[in-house]
Structures are given as C-alpha cells and as structure tokens.
Amino acid sequence: MAVSELKIQSEERANPSWLDACLALDLASVMLSGNRMPLIHVRARSGPVLEAWLEILQNRLACLQVRKLPTGIDEARLLGGIDLAATLATGKRQVSSGLLVEAHQGLVTVPSAQTMDVSTVHHLTAALDNGFVKIEREGVSLVQEARFGLVLIDGAEEDEEGVHTALQDRMTFHLDLNSVSYRDIKDHRFSTGSFAERSVCDEKYLKDICSLALEFGLRSLRSSMQAVDIAIACARMRGREQVGDEDIAIAVRLSLLNRATQMPEQIEEEANSAAEAEPDDE
C-alpha cells in the first residue's frame, strides 16, 4: 500500500488531530463491546482541550468507572497490602485492595504519565500483561484480578522524555492533542451504535500493516497487532464484514503515526520533492 493512500479526506472543516481523538473514542467503544479494554496514549498539555476530550471519553465509555492514578502513588496503595488499622481493630490480618484491583473492569487515567517512576511502570505493565496483581509482601501472598483500561496523558514537551516506552508499546491508540485549540472542540460522532457482529482482516492487509509498522521504525509485533485491532474495529463500526483500505488507513493513523521513530522513505521523498518544487522567496 502506498503511503499516499493513507490520507483520509474529511468533509468537515475541523482540526484533523481532534477528529482523530474523537474517532478513537468511538472505536474504543466498539472494541469494548468485544471485551477489549481501551488502551490510549495521548500527548496533551493541561487545559480546556484535554478537559473537553476527557469529558467526551467519560461519556463514550460511561459503562467504565474511571479512577485517577497519581504518578507519585506508593506501592501499597497501587497494589494493596496489609490494612494495619483493620488488622489492629479485628485482631486478624486484613488485606486492603490496591488501586489497580479496585479498577478491575474499569478505566485508569494517569495525568503527567511521563513523570511516572520505573517501579510504577513495571507494576502497570505486569498487570496489563497478566490481568491480575500478585502481592507478596509483609507476609501476604495473594493474587487478585486487575483487568482495566488505561489512558496515559503525556504532558512532555518536544525536547522532554515522554511516557516510558514499555507502556507506550502496550497502548493501542496513540493520539496528539497539542495542535488542537479550544475553537476546534466539538463532539464529533462517527458511530451509529450499530456494529457488524464480526469483521476479518485478510492476509494482504495484515502484510501491509506489518510492512508499514517496520517502515515507521516500530519493530515490536504488538504495534502491528494493535493496528490490526483498530482496523477490525473500524470495519465493525461501519457494518462491514471485511476490513478495507480506509480501515487500514485509519488504523495506521491512530496507532502507528504518532509513535513512529522514523518516516518511511516514500513520505521523505514526497516531502523533499515538495520542498524542491517551492519557489524561492526572492
């Protein structure tokens, strides 16, 4: 698939990054109907744009209870452990659940996720991979379910370190709201609420996505699988049983472009050709 074919035309005069952010929430809702929890990495500064998007997120995913994870959270509050007050009151060892267990079947949002310490990153990635939290501390050995959606709000500036790559690698959607102004804000809906029961992605498109992921410098198999998941959700949202070109284009835009570590040669060649064709200022 030519990279130029990834351009999606919109009849609406709206900021494309904002449209993508709204579209991602519709697709996350479709994926949730298939028991896939939303995993979103969004670059955004604090302010009205982010607040508006989070409000739309809560409306779209209203079935999920939202919990906020402070980046400075300690391990006991994150994972759980001995409840000292309850233990002293009852005379028996009492264990309190951590935030991740409390968030089971819900949604966790992480403001300023780029400042998260390595220990918290490790515990989050383990819970995302396993679907449970294992506590082995203070004489307690316990396994509790912790399957949740995650929204990482990345407030890093261009010259700053963003969200830890281990967490970015596990996020399905990668969005950027930094070019969006308050004037762009409007709740754009792309879903009618009626989905195809099942959609499939044929081998040709699977190869296209894997090739494009590699061209964007994304060598983890997760990135290709996540893009495929979005393409299938897009086809389902549009009532189609087969993934098509537009679904692939949207999947690449919402999952691969904003985390690319390099640009495909064709994009670079097109950019260079366009620069050479521009007239001199003189």
Secondary structure, 3 states (H helix, E strand, C coil): CCHHHHCCCCCCCCCHHHHHHHHHHHHHHHHHHCCCCCEEEEECCCCHHHHHHHHHHHHHCCCCCEEECCCCCCHHHHHEEECHHHHHHHCCCCEEECHHHHCCCCEEEECCHHHCCHHHHHHHHHHHHHCEEEEEECCEEEEEECCCEEEEEECCCCCCCCCCHHHHCCCCEEEECCCCCHHHCCCCCCCCCCCCCCCECCHHHHHHHHHHHHHCCCCCHHHHHHHHHHHHHHHHHCCCCECCHHHHHHHHHHHCHHHCCCCCHHHHHHHHHHHHHCCCCC
